[in-house]
Amino acid sequence: MASATAAPGPRLPNPRLTGLGSGLFCAVAMFLLGCLDQLLFGASPAVYGVLFLPVCVLTALWVRGGDVLSAPVVLPIAFAVGLLPVAEGGGGLLGRLMGLVTGLATQAGWLYGGTVLAAAIVLVRRVRWVRGRQRRG
């Protein structure tokens, strides 16, 4: 009798990032997406907010089980890092800083939405991880 096994298809990447690695991943990704938004869309805050959501999901899915609670912590930091090229600012450091603070205030919905989305994914993963450890040990 032939066994009924499915033919292996293309596998999606499934990296396991540490807490620091997930922070670096999302900070670099958001900075690059902020630069891309600046170049293609003229620093559209709405586009930047939409681009933040998949980064939140990927960060929450790719962080290791033991470090999973770090994902909702690093995401707001990455949002602020990526907002640097998008934020409108006048001349000098103070103008750029005011643009960043204004951007954080006006785009808080995207920031909270992405962080809550990642936190929900993280909580589900954490509960599954703890239950798996309890069954094994």
DSSP file (Angstrom, degrees, kcal/mol; ACC not computed):
  #  RESIDUE AA STRUCTURE BP1 BP2  ACC     N-H-->O    O-->H-N    N-H-->O    O-->H-N    TCO  KAPPA ALPHA  PHI   PSI    X-CA   Y-CA   Z-CA
    1    1 A M              0   0    0      0, 0.0     2,-0.3     0, 0.0     0, 0.0   0.000 360.0 360.0 360.0 140.2    0.0    0.0    0.0
    2    2 A A        -     0   0    0      1,-0.0     2,-0.2     2,-0.0     0, 0.0  -0.683 360.0-120.3 -86.7 138.9    1.2    3.5   -0.8
    3    3 A S        -     0   0    0     -2,-0.3     2,-1.3     1,-0.1    -1,-0.0  -0.538  19.4-124.6 -79.1 146.9    1.3    6.0    2.0
    4    4 A A        +     0   0    0     -2,-0.2     2,-0.4     2,-0.0    -1,-0.1  -0.698  49.0 153.5 -93.9  86.0   -0.8    9.1    1.6
    5    5 A T        -     0   0    0     -2,-1.3     2,-0.2     3,-0.0    -2,-0.0  -0.917  43.3-118.3-114.3 143.6    1.7   11.9    2.1
    6    6 A A        -     0   0    0     -2,-0.4     3,-0.0     1,-0.1    -2,-0.0  -0.514  32.5-107.4 -77.6 144.3    1.3   15.3    0.6
    7    7 A A        -     0   0    0     -2,-0.2     2,-0.2     1,-0.1    -1,-0.1  -0.515  42.3-105.0 -68.9 135.0    4.0   16.4   -1.8
    8    8 A P        -     0   0    0      0, 0.0    -1,-0.1     0, 0.0     3,-0.1  -0.439  41.8-164.3 -66.9 129.7    6.1   19.1   -0.2
    9    9 A G        -     0   0    0     -2,-0.2     2,-0.2     1,-0.2    -3,-0.0  -0.336  40.3 -56.9 -99.5-175.0    5.3   22.5   -1.5
   10   10 A P        -     0   0    0      0, 0.0     2,-0.4     0, 0.0    -1,-0.2  -0.462  59.0-133.7 -66.0 134.2    7.3   25.7   -1.3
   11   11 A R        -     0   0    0     -2,-0.2     3,-0.1    -3,-0.1     0, 0.0  -0.711   8.9-131.3 -93.7 139.2    8.0   26.5    2.4
   12   12 A L        -     0   0    0     -2,-0.4     2,-0.1     1,-0.1    -1,-0.0  -0.560  38.6 -92.2 -80.3 151.0    7.4   30.0    3.8
   13   13 A P        -     0   0    0      0, 0.0    -1,-0.1     0, 0.0     0, 0.0  -0.402  40.8-177.7 -64.7 140.2   10.3   31.5    5.8
   14   14 A N        +     0   0    0     -2,-0.1    -2,-0.0    -3,-0.1    -3,-0.0  -0.453  10.7 174.5-136.5  61.6    9.9   30.7    9.5
   15   15 A P        -     0   0    0      0, 0.0     2,-0.6     0, 0.0     0, 0.0  -0.308  24.5-141.9 -69.6 155.4   12.8   32.5   11.2
   16   16 A R        -     0   0    0     48,-0.0     2,-0.3    47,-0.0    47,-0.2  -0.936  22.1-166.9-119.4 106.3   13.0   32.5   15.0
   17   17 A L  B     -a   63   0A   0     45,-3.0    47,-3.2    -2,-0.6    50,-0.2  -0.647  16.3-127.3 -93.9 146.6   14.3   35.8   16.2
   18   18 A T     >  -     0   0    0     -2,-0.3     4,-2.6    45,-0.2     5,-0.2  -0.249  39.7 -94.9 -75.0 176.6   15.5   36.6   19.7
   19   19 A G  H  > S+     0   0    0      2,-0.2     4,-1.7     1,-0.2     5,-0.1   0.928 129.6  43.5 -60.6 -45.0   14.0   39.6   21.5
   20   20 A L  H  > S+     0   0    0      2,-0.2     4,-2.6     1,-0.2    -1,-0.2   0.901 113.0  52.6 -66.3 -41.3   16.9   41.8   20.4
   21   21 A G  H  > S+     0   0    0      1,-0.2     4,-2.7     2,-0.2    -2,-0.2   0.877 108.2  50.1 -63.2 -38.3   16.7   40.4   16.9
   22   22 A S  H  X S+     0   0    0     -4,-2.6     4,-2.4     2,-0.2     5,-0.2   0.879 110.4  50.9 -68.1 -36.2   13.0   41.1   16.6
   23   23 A G  H  X S+     0   0    0     -4,-1.7     4,-2.1    -5,-0.2    -2,-0.2   0.925 113.1  44.6 -64.9 -44.2   13.7   44.7   17.8
   24   24 A L  H  X S+     0   0    0     -4,-2.6     4,-2.6     2,-0.2     5,-0.3   0.909 112.5  53.2 -65.3 -41.7   16.4   45.1   15.2
   25   25 A F  H  X S+     0   0    0     -4,-2.7     4,-2.7     1,-0.2    -2,-0.2   0.959 114.1  39.5 -58.1 -52.9   14.2   43.5   12.5
   26   26 A C  H  X S+     0   0    0     -4,-2.4     4,-2.4     2,-0.2    -1,-0.2   0.853 115.4  52.0 -72.5 -31.8   11.2   45.8   13.0
   27   27 A A  H  X S+     0   0    0     -4,-2.1     4,-2.2    -5,-0.2    -1,-0.2   0.938 115.0  41.6 -67.0 -45.5   13.3   48.9   13.6
   28   28 A V  H  X S+     0   0    0     -4,-2.6     4,-2.6    -5,-0.2     5,-0.2   0.920 115.7  50.6 -66.7 -42.8   15.3   48.4   10.3
   29   29 A A  H  X S+     0   0    0     -4,-2.7     4,-2.5    -5,-0.3    -2,-0.2   0.921 112.6  45.9 -61.6 -43.6   12.2   47.4    8.4
   30   30 A M  H  X S+     0   0    0     -4,-2.4     4,-2.3     2,-0.2    -1,-0.2   0.876 111.8  51.2 -69.9 -35.9   10.2   50.4    9.6
   31   31 A F  H  X S+     0   0    0     -4,-2.2     4,-2.3     2,-0.2    -2,-0.2   0.935 113.0  45.7 -64.5 -44.5   13.1   52.8    8.8
   32   32 A L  H  X S+     0   0    0     -4,-2.6     4,-2.4     1,-0.2    -2,-0.2   0.893 113.8  48.8 -65.3 -39.2   13.4   51.4    5.3
   33   33 A L  H  X S+     0   0    0     -4,-2.5     4,-2.6    -5,-0.2    -1,-0.2   0.862 109.8  52.8 -68.4 -34.3    9.6   51.5    4.8
   34   34 A G  H  X S+     0   0    0     -4,-2.3     4,-2.2     2,-0.2    -2,-0.2   0.908 110.5  47.1 -64.3 -42.1    9.6   55.1    6.1
   35   35 A C  H  X S+     0   0    0     -4,-2.3     4,-2.3     2,-0.2    -2,-0.2   0.905 112.7  49.6 -64.6 -41.4   12.3   56.0    3.5
   36   36 A L  H  X S+     0   0    0     -4,-2.4     4,-2.9     2,-0.2     5,-0.4   0.900 110.2  50.4 -64.0 -40.8   10.3   54.2    0.8
   37   37 A D  H  X S+     0   0    0     -4,-2.6     4,-2.1     1,-0.2     6,-1.4   0.904 109.8  51.2 -62.2 -41.7    7.2   56.1    1.8
   38   38 A Q  H  X S+     0   0    0     -4,-2.2     4,-0.7     4,-0.3    -2,-0.2   0.918 115.6  41.5 -61.3 -44.0    9.1   59.3    1.6
   39   39 A L  H  < S+     0   0    0     -4,-2.3    -2,-0.2     2,-0.1    -1,-0.2   0.916 126.4  29.1 -72.1 -44.2   10.4   58.5   -1.9
   40   40 A L  H  < S+     0   0    0     -4,-2.9    -3,-0.2    -5,-0.2    -2,-0.2   0.843 133.3  24.2 -89.8 -35.4    7.2   57.1   -3.4
   41   41 A F  H  < S-     0   0    0     -4,-2.1    -3,-0.2    -5,-0.4    -2,-0.1   0.304 102.0-109.2-118.5   8.1    4.4   58.8   -1.6
   42   42 A G  S  < S-     0   0    0     -4,-0.7    -4,-0.3    -5,-0.4    -3,-0.1   0.882  78.9 -51.9  66.9  38.4    5.8   62.0   -0.4
   43   43 A A  S    S-     0   0    0     -6,-1.4    -5,-0.2     1,-0.2    -1,-0.2   0.947  75.5-173.8  63.7  54.2    5.8   61.0    3.3
   44   44 A S     >  -     0   0    0     -7,-0.4     4,-2.1     1,-0.2    -1,-0.2  -0.698  15.9-157.1 -79.5 116.7    2.2   59.9    3.6
   45   45 A P  H  > S+     0   0    0      0, 0.0     4,-2.4     0, 0.0    -1,-0.2   0.850  92.2  55.5 -63.8 -32.9    1.4   59.1    7.2
   46   46 A A  H  > S+     0   0    0      2,-0.2     4,-2.2     1,-0.2     5,-0.2   0.916 108.2  47.4 -66.6 -41.7   -1.5   56.9    6.2
   47   47 A V  H  > S+     0   0    0      2,-0.2     4,-2.4     1,-0.2    -1,-0.2   0.916 111.7  51.4 -63.7 -42.5    0.7   54.7    3.9
   48   48 A Y  H  X S+     0   0    0     -4,-2.1     4,-1.2     1,-0.2    -2,-0.2   0.909 109.6  49.9 -61.0 -42.3    3.3   54.5    6.7
   49   49 A G  H  X S+     0   0    0     -4,-2.4     4,-0.9     1,-0.2     3,-0.3   0.900 110.5  49.1 -63.5 -41.7    0.6   53.4    9.2
   50   50 A V  H >< S+     0   0    0     -4,-2.2     3,-0.6     1,-0.2    -1,-0.2   0.895 109.9  51.8 -65.0 -39.4   -0.7   50.7    6.8
   51   51 A L  H 3X S+     0   0    0     -4,-2.4     4,-0.9     1,-0.2    -1,-0.2   0.734 101.3  63.6 -69.3 -21.6    2.9   49.4    6.2
   52   52 A F  H 3X S+     0   0    0     -4,-1.2     4,-2.0    -3,-0.3    -1,-0.2   0.832  91.2  65.8 -69.8 -32.7    3.3   49.2   10.0
   53   53 A L  H <X S+     0   0    0     -4,-0.9     4,-2.1    -3,-0.6    -1,-0.2   0.918 100.5  45.5 -63.2 -47.8    0.7   46.5   10.4
   54   54 A P  H  > S+     0   0    0      0, 0.0     4,-2.8     0, 0.0    -1,-0.2   0.869 111.1  54.6 -64.9 -31.8    2.4   43.7    8.4
   55   55 A V  H  X S+     0   0    0     -4,-0.9     4,-2.4     2,-0.2    -2,-0.2   0.896 107.8  50.8 -65.1 -37.9    5.7   44.4   10.3
   56   56 A C  H  X S+     0   0    0     -4,-2.0     4,-2.3     2,-0.2    -1,-0.2   0.933 112.2  45.9 -62.0 -46.5    3.8   44.0   13.5
   57   57 A V  H  X S+     0   0    0     -4,-2.1     4,-2.0     2,-0.2    -2,-0.2   0.935 114.0  47.6 -64.3 -46.6    2.3   40.7   12.5
   58   58 A L  H  X S+     0   0    0     -4,-2.8     4,-2.4     1,-0.2    -1,-0.2   0.901 112.0  50.2 -63.1 -40.6    5.7   39.4   11.2
   59   59 A T  H  X S+     0   0    0     -4,-2.4     4,-1.2    -5,-0.2    -1,-0.2   0.925 111.6  48.0 -63.3 -43.6    7.5   40.5   14.3
   60   60 A A  H  < S+     0   0    0     -4,-2.3    -1,-0.2     1,-0.2    -2,-0.2   0.827 117.2  42.9 -66.7 -31.4    4.9   38.8   16.5
   61   61 A L  H  < S+     0   0    0     -4,-2.0    -2,-0.2    -5,-0.2    -1,-0.2   0.805 115.1  47.2 -83.4 -30.6    5.1   35.6   14.5
   62   62 A W  H  < S+     0   0    0     -4,-2.4   -45,-3.0    -5,-0.2    -2,-0.2   0.589  84.9 100.6 -93.3 -10.6    8.8   35.4   14.0
   63   63 A V  B  < S-a   17   0A   0     -4,-1.2   -45,-0.2   -47,-0.2     5,-0.1  -0.494  82.7 -99.7 -75.5 146.2   10.0   36.0   17.6
   64   64 A R        -     0   0    0    -47,-3.2     3,-0.5    -2,-0.2     4,-0.3  -0.168  29.5-111.3 -62.5 157.5   11.1   32.9   19.5
   65   65 A G  S >  S+     0   0    0      1,-0.2     3,-0.8     2,-0.2     4,-0.2   0.871 117.0  49.6 -58.9 -40.2    8.6   31.4   22.0
   66   66 A G  T 3  S+     0   0    0      1,-0.2    -1,-0.2     2,-0.1     3,-0.2   0.761 118.2  39.2 -71.9 -24.4   10.7   32.3   25.0
   67   67 A D  T >  S+     0   0    0     -3,-0.5     3,-2.1   -50,-0.2     4,-0.4   0.215  80.3 114.5-106.2  12.7   11.1   35.9   23.9
   68   68 A V  G X   +     0   0    0     -3,-0.8     3,-1.1    -4,-0.3    -1,-0.1   0.774  67.2  63.1 -62.2 -28.3    7.6   36.4   22.6
   69   69 A L  G 3  S+     0   0    0      1,-0.2     4,-0.3    -3,-0.2    -1,-0.3   0.605  90.9  68.5 -74.1  -8.5    6.6   39.0   25.1
   70   70 A S  G X> S+     0   0    0     -3,-2.1     4,-2.0     1,-0.2     3,-0.8   0.719  80.2  78.8 -80.1 -20.0    9.2   41.4   23.8
   71   71 A A  H <> S+     0   0    0     -3,-1.1     4,-1.5    -4,-0.4    -1,-0.2   0.924  91.9  47.1 -59.0 -49.8    7.4   41.9   20.5
   72   72 A P  H 34 S+     0   0    0      0, 0.0    -1,-0.3     0, 0.0    -2,-0.1   0.721 112.4  53.8 -66.3 -16.1    4.8   44.4   21.8
   73   73 A V  H <> S+     0   0    0     -3,-0.8     4,-0.6    -4,-0.3    -2,-0.2   0.886 110.0  43.1 -81.7 -40.9    7.5   46.3   23.5
   74   74 A V  H  X S+     0   0    0     -4,-2.0     4,-2.3     1,-0.2     5,-0.2   0.711  98.5  74.7 -80.9 -19.4    9.8   46.9   20.6
   75   75 A L  H  X S+     0   0    0     -4,-1.5     4,-2.4    -5,-0.2    -1,-0.2   0.915  94.1  48.2 -64.5 -45.4    7.1   47.8   18.1
   76   76 A P  H  > S+     0   0    0      0, 0.0     4,-1.9     0, 0.0    -1,-0.2   0.875 112.0  51.6 -62.8 -33.4    6.4   51.3   19.3
   77   77 A I  H  X S+     0   0    0     -4,-0.6     4,-2.2     2,-0.2    -2,-0.2   0.930 110.6  47.8 -65.1 -44.2   10.1   52.0   19.3
   78   78 A A  H  X S+     0   0    0     -4,-2.3     4,-2.6     1,-0.2     5,-0.2   0.864 107.8  56.3 -64.6 -35.8   10.3   50.8   15.7
   79   79 A F  H  X S+     0   0    0     -4,-2.4     4,-1.2     1,-0.2    -1,-0.2   0.922 109.5  45.8 -60.7 -43.6    7.4   52.9   14.8
   80   80 A A  H  X S+     0   0    0     -4,-1.9     4,-0.6     2,-0.2    -2,-0.2   0.889 112.0  51.1 -67.7 -39.2    9.2   56.0   16.1
   81   81 A V  H >< S+     0   0    0     -4,-2.2     3,-1.0     1,-0.2    -2,-0.2   0.926 112.6  46.0 -63.2 -44.3   12.4   55.1   14.3
   82   82 A G  H 3< S+     0   0    0     -4,-2.6     4,-0.5     1,-0.2    -1,-0.2   0.717 103.1  65.0 -71.9 -20.3   10.6   54.6   11.0
   83   83 A L  H 3X S+     0   0    0     -4,-1.2     4,-2.9    -5,-0.2    -1,-0.2   0.666  79.9  84.8 -76.1 -15.8    8.7   57.8   11.5
   84   84 A L  T << S+     0   0    0     -3,-1.0    -1,-0.2    -4,-0.6    -2,-0.2   0.917  94.5  39.3 -55.4 -48.9   12.0   59.9   11.3
   85   85 A P  T  4 S+     0   0    0      0, 0.0    -1,-0.2     0, 0.0    -2,-0.2   0.756 120.3  47.5 -73.9 -19.2   12.0   60.0    7.5
   86   86 A V  T  4 S+     0   0    0     -4,-0.5    -2,-0.2    -3,-0.2    -3,-0.1   0.806  88.1  99.5 -88.1 -31.5    8.3   60.5    7.3
   87   87 A A  S  < S-     0   0    0     -4,-2.9     2,-0.4     1,-0.1    13,-0.2  -0.289  73.6-126.4 -64.2 135.2    7.9   63.3    9.9
   88   88 A E        +     0   0    0     11,-0.4     2,-0.4    10,-0.1    14,-0.2  -0.654  39.8 168.9 -78.6 133.4    7.6   66.8    8.6
   89   89 A G        -     0   0    0     -2,-0.4     7,-0.2    10,-0.1     3,-0.1  -1.000  29.5-133.1-147.8 148.1   10.1   69.0   10.2
   90   90 A G        -     0   0    0     -2,-0.4     2,-0.2     5,-0.3     6,-0.1   0.158  60.7 -45.2 -76.2-156.9   11.5   72.5    9.8
   91   91 A G  S  > S+     0   0    0      4,-0.1     4,-0.7     3,-0.0    -1,-0.2  -0.503 101.1   6.9 -76.8 142.4   15.1   73.3    9.8
   92   92 A G  H  > S-     0   0    0     -2,-0.2     4,-1.7     1,-0.2     5,-0.1  -0.084  98.9 -56.8  86.9 179.0   17.4   71.8   12.4
   93   93 A L  H  > S+     0   0    0      1,-0.2     4,-2.5     2,-0.2     5,-0.2   0.881 129.6  52.0 -67.7 -42.5   17.2   69.2   15.2
   94   94 A L  H  > S+     0   0    0      1,-0.2     4,-2.4     2,-0.2    -1,-0.2   0.884 108.9  51.1 -66.0 -37.4   14.3   70.9   17.1
   95   95 A G  H  X S+     0   0    0     -4,-0.7     4,-2.0     2,-0.2    -5,-0.3   0.911 111.9  46.7 -64.3 -41.9   12.2   71.1   13.9
   96   96 A R  H  X S+     0   0    0     -4,-1.7     4,-2.1    -7,-0.2    -2,-0.2   0.890 112.2  51.3 -65.9 -39.9   12.7   67.4   13.2
   97   97 A L  H  X S+     0   0    0     -4,-2.5     4,-2.4     2,-0.2    -2,-0.2   0.896 109.7  49.2 -64.4 -41.6   12.0   66.5   16.8
   98   98 A M  H  X S+     0   0    0     -4,-2.4     4,-2.5     1,-0.2    -1,-0.2   0.887 110.1  51.9 -65.0 -38.3    8.7   68.5   16.7
   99   99 A G  H  X S+     0   0    0     -4,-2.0     4,-2.5     2,-0.2   -11,-0.4   0.889 109.9  49.4 -63.4 -39.1    7.8   66.8   13.5
  100  100 A L  H  X S+     0   0    0     -4,-2.1     4,-2.5     2,-0.2    -2,-0.2   0.924 112.1  47.1 -65.7 -45.2    8.4   63.4   15.2
  101  101 A V  H  X S+     0   0    0     -4,-2.4     4,-2.1     2,-0.2    -2,-0.2   0.906 113.8  48.4 -64.1 -41.2    6.3   64.3   18.2
  102  102 A T  H  X S+     0   0    0     -4,-2.5     4,-2.7     2,-0.2     5,-0.2   0.914 111.2  50.5 -64.0 -42.5    3.5   65.6   16.0
  103  103 A G  H  X S+     0   0    0     -4,-2.5     4,-1.8     1,-0.2    -2,-0.2   0.897 110.0  49.7 -62.4 -41.3    3.7   62.4   13.9
  104  104 A L  H  < S+     0   0    0     -4,-2.5    -1,-0.2     1,-0.2    -2,-0.2   0.889 113.6  46.9 -64.3 -38.3    3.5   60.2   16.9
  105  105 A A  H >< S+     0   0    0     -4,-2.1     3,-0.8     1,-0.2    -2,-0.2   0.907 116.6  41.5 -70.8 -41.4    0.5   62.2   18.2
  106  106 A T  H 3< S+     0   0    0     -4,-2.7     3,-0.3     1,-0.2    -1,-0.2   0.731 118.5  45.2 -81.7 -20.1   -1.4   62.2   14.9
  107  107 A Q  T 3X S+     0   0    0     -4,-1.8     4,-1.9    -5,-0.2     3,-0.4   0.085  74.1 116.5-107.6  22.6   -0.6   58.6   14.0
  108  108 A A  H <>  +     0   0    0     -3,-0.8     4,-3.1     1,-0.2     5,-0.3   0.806  69.2  62.6 -62.4 -29.8   -1.4   57.1   17.4
  109  109 A G  H  > S+     0   0    0     -3,-0.3     4,-2.6     2,-0.2    -1,-0.2   0.929 106.4  43.3 -61.6 -45.7   -4.3   55.0   16.0
  110  110 A W  H  > S+     0   0    0     -3,-0.4     4,-2.6     2,-0.2     5,-0.3   0.906 114.9  51.0 -64.6 -41.5   -1.9   53.1   13.7
  111  111 A L  H  X S+     0   0    0     -4,-1.9     4,-2.0     2,-0.2    -2,-0.2   0.942 115.3  40.5 -62.6 -49.3    0.6   52.7   16.5
  112  112 A Y  H  X S+     0   0    0     -4,-3.1     4,-2.7     2,-0.2     5,-0.2   0.906 115.0  52.8 -67.4 -41.2   -2.0   51.4   19.0
  113  113 A G  H  X S+     0   0    0     -4,-2.6     4,-2.3    -5,-0.3    -2,-0.2   0.929 112.2  43.7 -61.3 -47.1   -3.7   49.2   16.4
  114  114 A G  H  X S+     0   0    0     -4,-2.6     4,-2.4     2,-0.2    -1,-0.2   0.889 114.8  49.5 -65.9 -39.3   -0.5   47.5   15.3
  115  115 A T  H  X S+     0   0    0     -4,-2.0     4,-2.5    -5,-0.3    -2,-0.2   0.898 112.0  47.5 -68.1 -40.1    0.7   47.0   18.9
  116  116 A V  H  X S+     0   0    0     -4,-2.7     4,-2.3     2,-0.2    -2,-0.2   0.896 111.1  52.2 -67.2 -39.5   -2.6   45.5   20.0
  117  117 A L  H  X S+     0   0    0     -4,-2.3     4,-1.9    -5,-0.2    -2,-0.2   0.938 112.9  44.1 -60.0 -47.5   -2.7   43.3   16.9
  118  118 A A  H  X S+     0   0    0     -4,-2.4     4,-2.8     1,-0.2    -2,-0.2   0.895 111.3  54.3 -64.8 -39.9    0.8   42.0   17.8
  119  119 A A  H  X S+     0   0    0     -4,-2.5     4,-2.5     1,-0.2    -1,-0.2   0.884 107.4  50.7 -63.3 -38.1   -0.1   41.7   21.5
  120  120 A A  H  X S+     0   0    0     -4,-2.3     4,-2.0     2,-0.2    -1,-0.2   0.926 112.8  45.5 -64.9 -44.3   -3.1   39.5   20.6
  121  121 A I  H  X S+     0   0    0     -4,-1.9     4,-2.5     1,-0.2    -2,-0.2   0.918 113.6  50.5 -62.8 -43.3   -0.9   37.2   18.4
  122  122 A V  H  X S+     0   0    0     -4,-2.8     4,-2.9     1,-0.2    -2,-0.2   0.902 108.6  51.1 -63.4 -42.7    1.8   37.1   21.1
  123  123 A L  H  X S+     0   0    0     -4,-2.5     4,-2.4     2,-0.2    -1,-0.2   0.909 111.0  47.9 -63.9 -41.4   -0.7   36.2   23.8
  124  124 A V  H  X S+     0   0    0     -4,-2.0     4,-2.2     2,-0.2    -2,-0.2   0.931 114.5  46.5 -63.6 -45.0   -2.1   33.3   21.8
  125  125 A R  H  X S+     0   0    0     -4,-2.5     4,-2.5     1,-0.2    -2,-0.2   0.900 112.1  50.9 -63.7 -40.4    1.5   32.1   21.0
  126  126 A R  H  X S+     0   0    0     -4,-2.9     4,-2.6     2,-0.2     5,-0.2   0.911 109.6  49.1 -65.7 -42.8    2.5   32.4   24.7
  127  127 A V  H  X S+     0   0    0     -4,-2.4     4,-2.4     1,-0.2    -1,-0.2   0.926 113.3  47.2 -62.5 -44.1   -0.5   30.4   25.9
  128  128 A R  H  X S+     0   0    0     -4,-2.2     4,-2.1     2,-0.2    -2,-0.2   0.893 112.3  50.6 -63.6 -39.2    0.2   27.7   23.4
  129  129 A W  H  X S+     0   0    0     -4,-2.5     4,-1.9     2,-0.2    -2,-0.2   0.919 111.9  46.4 -65.2 -44.4    3.9   27.7   24.3
  130  130 A V  H  X S+     0   0    0     -4,-2.6     4,-2.1     2,-0.2    -2,-0.2   0.919 113.0  49.2 -65.5 -44.0    3.2   27.4   28.1
  131  131 A R  H  X S+     0   0    0     -4,-2.4     4,-2.0     1,-0.2    -1,-0.2   0.885 110.0  52.1 -63.8 -38.0    0.6   24.6   27.5
  132  132 A G  H  X S+     0   0    0     -4,-2.1     4,-1.8     1,-0.2    -1,-0.2   0.888 109.9  48.4 -63.5 -39.7    3.1   22.7   25.3
  133  133 A R  H  X S+     0   0    0     -4,-1.9     4,-2.0     1,-0.2    -2,-0.2   0.855 109.9  52.6 -68.7 -34.7    5.8   22.9   28.0
  134  134 A Q  H  < S+     0   0    0     -4,-2.1    -2,-0.2     2,-0.2    -1,-0.2   0.890 109.2  49.1 -68.7 -37.9    3.3   21.7   30.7
  135  135 A R  H  < S+     0   0    0     -4,-2.0    -2,-0.2     1,-0.2    -1,-0.2   0.891 115.7  43.4 -67.2 -38.9    2.4   18.7   28.6
  136  136 A R  H  <        0   0    0     -4,-1.8    -2,-0.2     1,-0.2    -1,-0.2   0.823 360.0 360.0 -75.5 -31.3    6.0   17.8   28.0
  137  137 A G     <        0   0    0     -4,-2.0    -2,-0.2    -5,-0.2    -1,-0.2   0.423 360.0 360.0-113.1 360.0    7.2   18.4   31.5
